[in-house]
Amino acid sequence: MQKVLDGYCRLLGIIMVAFLAIMVVLVFGNVVLRYGFNSGITVSEELSRWLFVWITFLGAVVALNEGSHLGTDMLVSRLPVFGKKVCLGLTHLLMLFICWLLFKGSLDQVKVNIDSTSAVMEVSMAVFYSAGMVCAISAAVILLNQLWRLVTGQLTEEQLIAIRESEEEPIDVPQPLR
């Protein structure tokens, strides 16, 4: 199952790269046309905004699969293995609840906006709001897979802490004067 999810996230990565390339071309082309030729691409701003929203939601799914979201392990890293398992299980259950809330809210918005169209592109606003549904479903599948791996004992002790160390060097924070 993890291989399927990794492949799915690679596909999402390719889609995000394509969306970003389209955004760059649209925005750069629009700037050149405005300043150089006193014209522009009318769809550029709206489509770029829509693509940015989709990139954000798809990126959240990829980051969840890779364990790249921000987090702190100050407490969890000091717990015994059983405590780490309990904390990971509880956090996954809470995140599944959040996925349900995101899905329900996005579905409600899709239903409300199915017949309304965007100002410039004249595309149903349901396409815009369905990004939340795609994110919620994808994230829920990833979380359920991780929860299954936890329950069946397939996770190593290092994987019980659901965050990854930053690749950057730590920043020296000046200490207050005493």
WOSULFEN-V273355 format. One record per residue. N is the residue number from 1. RES is the residue in one letter. PSI is psi in whole degrees, -180 to 180 (* if undefined). OMEGA is omega in degrees with one decimal (* if undefined). BURIAL is b if it has 24 or more other C-alpha atoms within 12 Angstrom, else e. Layout:
# WOSULFEN-V273355
n={N:N}
res={RES:RES}
psi={PSI:PSI}
omega={OMEGA:OMEGA}
burial={BURIAL:BURIAL}
This chain:
# WOSULFEN-V273355
n={1:2:3:4:5:6:7:8:9:10:11:12:13:14:15:16:17:18:19:20:21:22:23:24:25:26:27:28:29:30:31:32:33:34:35:36:37:38:39:40:41:42:43:44:45:46:47:48:49:50:51:52:53:54:55:56:57:58:59:60:61:62:63:64:65:66:67:68:69:70:71:72:73:74:75:76:77:78:79:80:81:82:83:84:85:86:87:88:89:90:91:92:93:94:95:96:97:98:99:100:101:102:103:104:105:106:107:108:109:110:111:112:113:114:115:116:117:118:119:120:121:122:123:124:125:126:127:128:129:130:131:132:133:134:135:136:137:138:139:140:141:142:143:144:145:146:147:148:149:150:151:152:153:154:155:156:157:158:159:160:161:162:163:164:165:166:167:168:169:170:171:172:173:174:175:176:177:178}
res={M:Q:K:V:L:D:G:Y:C:R:L:L:G:I:I:M:V:A:F:L:A:I:M:V:V:L:V:F:G:N:V:V:L:R:Y:G:F:N:S:G:I:T:V:S:E:E:L:S:R:W:L:F:V:W:I:T:F:L:G:A:V:V:A:L:N:E:G:S:H:L:G:T:D:M:L:V:S:R:L:P:V:F:G:K:K:V:C:L:G:L:T:H:L:L:M:L:F:I:C:W:L:L:F:K:G:S:L:D:Q:V:K:V:N:I:D:S:T:S:A:V:M:E:V:S:M:A:V:F:Y:S:A:G:M:V:C:A:I:S:A:A:V:I:L:L:N:Q:L:W:R:L:V:T:G:Q:L:T:E:E:Q:L:I:A:I:R:E:S:E:E:E:P:I:D:V:P:Q:P:L:R}
psi={-38:-35:-39:-44:-40:-41:-42:-42:-32:-41:-44:-38:-41:-42:-42:-40:-43:-44:-41:-40:-42:-43:-46:-47:-45:-49:-47:-45:-39:-41:-46:-45:-39:-49:-31:-33:5:39:-166:174:113:-33:-12:-51:-46:-45:-39:-41:-44:-45:-37:-42:-45:-41:-41:-49:-42:-37:-35:-37:-46:-43:-37:-44:-35:-8:33:0:154:147:173:141:22:-43:-49:-37:-21:-6:157:171:-44:-42:-39:-40:-43:-46:-43:-43:-45:-43:-36:-39:-41:-42:-34:-38:-42:-39:-41:-45:-43:-43:-48:-45:-41:-40:-43:-42:-38:-44:-42:-38:12:-34:-9:143:160:159:-44:-50:-22:43:147:135:-12:-33:-42:-49:-17:-12:-38:-37:-44:-43:-46:-44:-46:-44:-39:-40:-43:-45:-41:-39:-45:-38:-41:-44:-34:-49:-36:2:26:-7:140:170:-35:-33:-10:-19:115:16:163:144:147:147:-13:158:145:146:132:117:124:140:144:148:144:*}
omega={-179.0:178.0:177.5:179.2:177.7:176.4:177.5:-179.9:173.4:176.1:177.3:177.1:178.1:178.6:179.6:177.6:178.6:178.4:179.8:177.6:177.8:178.6:-179.2:-179.4:-179.4:-176.5:179.3:178.1:179.2:178.5:179.4:-179.8:-179.6:-175.2:-177.5:-172.0:178.2:175.8:179.8:177.1:-174.3:-175.7:-171.4:-174.9:-177.7:-179.8:177.8:178.4:179.3:179.9:178.3:178.1:179.5:177.7:-179.4:-179.1:178.7:177.1:177.7:178.4:179.8:179.5:177.4:-179.7:-178.2:-176.4:-173.9:179.6:178.2:178.1:176.0:-178.9:-176.2:-179.1:-172.7:-178.2:-179.7:-179.0:172.0:-176.2:-179.7:178.4:177.2:179.2:179.5:-179.7:179.3:178.7:179.4:180.0:177.7:176.3:176.6:178.8:175.3:175.8:177.2:176.2:177.7:179.3:178.6:179.1:-178.5:179.4:178.7:177.6:177.2:178.8:177.3:179.9:-178.8:-172.0:-177.2:-177.4:178.4:-177.6:178.6:-173.5:-173.2:-175.4:-177.3:175.9:-179.1:178.6:176.5:178.0:179.5:-175.8:179.6:175.8:178.1:178.4:178.8:178.8:-177.1:179.9:-179.4:180.0:179.7:178.5:178.6:-179.6:177.7:176.5:179.4:177.7:177.2:178.5:177.2:-176.7:-178.5:176.2:-178.2:-178.1:174.5:-179.7:178.1:-179.3:179.2:173.3:-166.6:176.6:179.1:179.1:178.2:178.0:-178.7:175.5:178.4:179.6:176.1:179.2:179.7:178.6:179.0:177.3:-179.7:*}
burial={e:e:e:e:b:e:e:e:b:e:e:b:b:e:e:b:e:e:b:b:e:b:b:e:e:b:b:e:b:b:e:e:e:e:e:e:e:e:e:e:e:e:e:b:b:b:b:b:e:b:b:b:b:b:b:b:b:b:b:b:b:b:b:b:b:b:b:e:e:e:e:e:e:e:e:b:e:e:e:e:e:e:e:b:b:e:b:b:b:e:b:b:e:e:b:b:e:e:b:b:e:b:b:e:e:b:b:e:b:b:e:e:e:e:e:e:e:e:e:e:e:e:e:e:b:b:b:b:b:b:b:b:b:b:b:b:b:b:b:b:b:b:b:b:b:b:b:e:e:b:e:e:e:e:e:e:e:e:b:b:b:b:e:e:e:e:e:e:e:e:e:e:e:e:e:e:e:e}
